[in-house]
């Protein structure tokens, strides 16, 4: 397949910080993009497109199509809603309309691929992991704060040629995209980094710089517990490497869960902390610090 001439039709369910950024980049690269959103947001996107303010790409506006529901075949459907909104959003993407499209969820946690494979063709659900900082500040307006977008596409049963083709298009659009060889390893690699970061910063309401100094013992315990669960799930994990990544981040960095808590939005506590506890229970791995933080966050009304 010639990446330079082949153009895709891509649906994006949830054009927020991640979905809006990817939609704009793919549209700017010449692909047809259909954003799926609520009626008011769809109207705004049809009229104004998506405007991106980015450290990496500068400022640009990309035209997109928009609707409240997928009504035609596409090559790929990117699912970029928060886990807390997934069940309510999936009716916008009927299985009959999805057909033979790749279904590519960019969700936190490790349990969503099984749920999506129960609804869509199991061999075409291709879980993805993305590393970037991007926020929707208004409908169709995206602030991309990090100087990178790194993507791992996975899917052990998905035809490799289709994963390679999509990774090629995403790379040509300006991201750094690759195909991960092991779906479980890719999802747990994100979890090992995300769970301690999200739980600790949200529980104490502090940025990463404070969490990694004032609460260092808890951070190290959380990383050790999460890595132990990851290994029990047959995914390699390196606690020292995770801690080194935290130490390299800017001190003011906040987790997305912490930002949701500050804004009064629902938290992905069950998709991250709950999923970690369930996996630990299945494999008999003790995770006392994780259990306590999840319990305290739930007691606080999250």
N, C-alpha and C positions, 0 to 999 in steps of 0.2 A: 504494500500500500504506500503510495506516494504522499507523505505527510504534508507536503507543500501545496498539493492541489486538492486533496480530499477534504471536504467540509462536512462537519457534523451538524445534526440537529440535536440540541441538548436541552432537556428540561431541568429546571432548578427549583426544588421544593423548599421554600424558605429562603428568600433572597436577603438574608441579614448580613452580619459581619463576614462570615465565610462564604455563604452562597452568593451574596451580592458581588463580592470581590471576584470570585471565580467566574460568575456570569459576565461581568464587565470585561475581564481579561479574554475570555473565549469569544465574546462578541467583537472586541477590538481586533482579534486575530482572524476574523472573517467567518466565524461559525454562526449558525442560527441558534438563538437562545430564547427559550420560552420560560419566563419566571412564573411560578405558581404561588399565589398569595391571596390574602383577603381582598375583597372587592376594592376597598379604598386604596390599598397599596398597589394593586394591579393597575388601577386607573392612573396613579401617579407615575408608575414605571413606564406605562405606554406613552404617556405625555412627555415626560422629562428624561427618560432613560436612567442610567445609573452613573452617578458622579463619584469618582474615586480620588481621594487625597492620600498620596502615598509617598513615603520616604524612598521607596524603591523605584516606582514608576512615574512619579510626579503627579500632576493633576490632569485628569481626563474624564470625558463623559462618553459612555457607550450606549447606543440604542439597543433596546431589547423588546421582544414581544412579552405580553403578560396576560394571564388568565387566572380564573379561580379553580380550574380543574384541567387536567391533561385530557385532550380530546382527539389526539392523533398519534401515530407512531413516531418514536424518536430513537436516536442511536444510543443515548445514555440518559439516565435520570439521576441527578445528584440530589441526595437527601441531606439537607443542611439545616434542618430545624434542630432546636434543643431537644434532648431526650424527653423532657417534660411535656413537649408539645407533639410528640411523634404520633401517638394514638389519634389525636384530634386531626392531625394533618394528613394522615395516610388516605382517607377517602378522596382527597384531591388527586390521588394518583391511582386510578382503578387498575387492577391487574389486566383487564382486557385491553386497556389503552397502552399499558407498558409493553405487553407482548414480548418481543425478543430484545428489548433494550437492556443494556447493562444497568443494574440498580446499584448505585454507589453511595452508601451511607457514610457521611463524615460526622459520626456521633461519638461522644465519649462513652467509655464503658466497654464491656466485652460480651454482653448478652444480646444485643440488638440483631446481630446477623441471623441467629436462629429464628427470631420473631419474623424477620423480613423473608427468610426462606420459606416460612410457612405460608406466606401470602403471595410471593412472586416465584418465578422459576428459580429453584435453588442453585442451579448451575450458572446463573447470571447475576447473583448477588455478590458484589465485589467490595468488601469493606475497605475503607480508606482511612488513613491517619494523616492529619495535616498539622504542621508546626508553623505557626505564624501568629501575629497579634493583629486582629482586625475587628472593628466595631461599627455597627450601624448606628449613626448618630441621628438619622431621620430617614423616613422611607426613601430609598433610592440614593442615599448619601453614605458613603463608606469611608472611614478613617483607617488606613492601613499603616500601623505604627512600626512594624519590624522591617528590617532591610532584607527580608527573605520570605519565601514561601516554599516549604519543603513538603512533598507529598509522597506517601507510600501507598500504592495500590496493592491489594491482596485478593485472595479468593482461591482456595486450593482446588476447587472444582471448576473454576471459570477457565474457558479456553485461553491459553497464554497469549495467543495472537491478539485477542481482543484487549487484554490488559496492556500489552505492549503498545498497541495502536493508540489507546486512550492516553497512556503515559506520554507518548510522543506528541500528541496534540497539546496536552497540558504544558509540557516543556516548551513547545514552540510558542505557546501563549505567554510565556514569561515565568513559569514556576520551575522549580527543580523537582521533577517527578520521576519516580522509579517504581519498578514492580518488586514487591517483597516476596521472597521465596516461601515464606511460612506465615499463614494468616494469624495463627495463634500467637506466634512470637511478635508479630507487628502490633497486634492489639494490646498485648501485655506490656510491651516496651513503652507504649504511651501510658498505660495504667500505672506502671511503676514510678513514672515521673509525676503524673497528674494527681494521683490519689493523695500522697503525703502533702503536696503543695496546696491542693484545694482544701483538704480537711483542716490543715493547721492554720492557714491564713484566714479561713472563714470562721473557725472556732474562736480565734482571738481577735479578729478584726484588725489585723496588722499586715503590712506588705511583706514581701519575701525577705527583705533585708533584716527586718526585726525578727521574723519567724526563725531565720537560720542562725541568729545569734542568741536572742533571749530564750528561745525554745529549742535549742540545739539538741538536747537529749531526746526530746519527743520526736523531732524530725528524724534523727538517726534511727530511733526505734520504729517509726512508721516506715521508713525506707527498708529496714531489715525485714519487717513483717510482710510488706508488699512483695519484696523480692522472693521471700520464702514461698508465698502463695503462687507467684508466677512460676517458680521452678516446679512446684507441685503440679501445675497445669501444663508442664512440658515446655515452658518457655524460659530460655536462659535470662538471667538478670544479674546485674553487677551493681551492688549497693554503693560501692565507692565511686563508680562512674556517675550514678544518679546524684550523689552528694556534690560531686565536682560541678555538675551542670547547674545545680541550685546556686552554688557559690559564684558562678560566672555570670549569673543574671543581674541586671541592674537592681539595686536595693529597693527601688520604688515599685517593682513589678507586683501586680495583684493577680490572683487567679480569677478566672471567669466566674467561678462559684461565689467568690467573695464579692465581685462586682454585682452579681445577681442579688446577693443578700443585702448589700447597701441600697440597691434600687427597689427592694421589696418584691422582687420577682421570685417565682418558684425556683427551688434549687435542684440541681441534678444529684442530690444526695443519695437517692436510691440507686441510680445508674452507676455511681462511682463507689461510694462507701458501702451501700447495700450489696452491690454485686461482689465487691471484695470480700465482705463477710460471708456471703453465700458460698463463694468458691473456697474460702478458708474452712468453712464447716464441712463441705463435701470431702475435702482432703485431710481433715483432721489437723490443720495447722493452727496453732495458737496465735491470736492477734489481739492481745489485751489492750494495747494503746489505741489501735484502730477502733475496737469495740467501744471504748470509753468516749472517744471523740464523736463517733457517730451517734451514740446515745445522748451525749450532751447537746449536740446540734439538733437532734429531734426534740429533746426536752425544751429547747429554746423556741420551738414552734416551726422548725424547718422541715 
